[in-house]
Every structure is written in structure tokens, then in C-alpha cells.
Amino acid sequence: MITTALTELLRIRVPVVQGGMQWVGKPPLVAAVSNAGGLGILTALTQPSPDALRTAIRETKAATDKPFGVNITLLPTINPPDYEGYARAAIEEGVRIFETAGNNPGQLIRFFKSQGCIVLHKCTTIRHAKSAERMGVDVISIDGFECAGHPGEEDIGGLVLLARSAQELTVPYIASGGFADGRGLAAAIALGAAGINMGTRFMCTVESPIHHNIKETIVSSTEQDTIHIFRTLNNTARVFKNAVSKQVVALERRPGGAQFADLRDLVSGVRGKVVYESGDPDYGIWSAGIAIGLIKDIPTCEVLLRRIERQAEEIIEGMRKQIKPTAKL
């Protein structure tokens, strides 16, 4: 059993967090991850309203008596969701672990801390991590350039970001982006992390609510099957490389570039949702990290986390055996 600051703080067995994922972080997956010893995370904005989130929380509680959390991601949008309503609904339903992400999270973090909650905040740079630390978050989730979704604009990989976190941060941090197995967990711990965050790997499990054909697509893909969109708009996102994402990149690279209005229909979140429901990987944009190249099967969350735990323990023990006493002269 691997014990870290994360397992002790959250009272979980395995130092693995299932990150919040739009259309994926639903009760069946969340409960399965928590039951398997990790921390499952419900994605608030997957639910159409705060009341719908209440229902999802109750469904999750009915399926697990283990800790789980709620993700609230602050999105750059003209008509923002009812963030306060989602936050209050989760608090009133008894949730005490939150994952936050996005810009200007201060008000949300202060509210959660005023309610005695544990807050994990996702960052892609050390300066943002230190800012979140000053706001009082309990755990930083460091997203390297390898991650699905938004890796920031500085293109710094997890290897350096995690080592820099060890130099700069005083609160525990977990590694996100490129993690899918026990080897990754052992490497993250060696770099000072208290655990890992996995998204793409949990998409490809039995309990994941997405269409089986998308899971099979993940298994058959390699680390070369993702692509960055929105680079020219300074809002980079790593997504699965398909007909739609390649069309978006082509529009961005044309003379004169592209404005978001030119891309809106192609990148519609509704189309991405249909991908997960219909099983057509080319219908719309959907997030995938380069950990996609490490995924070779579709296990249950229980099998996956037991395997990760065992692999990490074996690797850490093997590393320990490489240390030999220095011969005395």
C-alpha cells in the first residue's frame, strides 16, 4: 500500500484522482473509481442545472460510501453557468471535496474553504500554482503539456513542471497529463508528487459512460493521435485527431487565420457530446491526452487501480534495491 499526503488527506487507498471530464464524470464512473480506492470526481457542468447536480450527487452516494468530489471549471464564456448555484447545491448535499479549474477561481475557493472543504486546484504553470497556494487550496494538480483539454500556452512538460513544483510549492501536488499506469505513478512520486490525476485512462474503463466504440478507438490509437486546436486563439486545447479537429487546424492556418466565430459550429460542445453517445469518433471534437498511447485495454476501475497500485509498488521496491551500500575503505 502506497501512503502519501494525498491518501491521508482524502482518506483514499490509492493516490489516484479521476479528473473532472465533461460528459464523462457521471455517477457510475465516479462511484466505481471511489469504490476501487481512488477519488472519483463528478463534473458539475455536465449536469444541466444545480438541481440536476443534486440528483447526480445523491445517485453517487447511493452507489458508494467512499469519498468523492465535484469538479467546477470556470469557463471563458459570454453567458457563464450558475457557478454559485452549482457550488451551493454540492455543499448542501454534503460534498466536502472539490476540484476547481479555470480563470479567477478565488471567489469559489474562498467559499469552499469557508465551508470547511478540501480544494484541489488544477494549474498549468508554477506561478498560477503559487497563486492558488496563497488562496488556501489544499492540493495543486499540475497539468503538464501532455494533458487532454487545456494545457496552457507555455508548452512545458510534466517532467519539468513537477520538479519545479518540488522546488516552489509547500502544499501537496499531484501530477496530471500523460499518466495511465503504475510506472507513471511511481515516476510522479519520484518527482515529489503525492499522486496522479488521470482522465483519458478512466474514459477507457467498463464503467465509463461513453460509447464502447470510442473506448475501442482509444485502445487502437497511439500517442500520435492527438492534436492541438485554438493555438492561434491563445486558448490551446489538446483533442483527439479526427476529421473535425484537423479541419479546425486547417482553418486556423489559412492566410489571415480564423476567429472563434469561424470555428464555433465545428467545436460545438453538443457535437462532442454526440461523439460519446453515438460512438462516431469523427462527429465532433473530444478531449484526449497523449496517455492514449499507453492504453491497451478496457478494464473495470477496480482492476485498473489494483494493477496501477501493484505496478507502482513493484517499481518503487525495485528502485530501492538498486541502492547499494558504499564499500568502506
Disulfide bonds with the S-S distance in Angstrom:
none
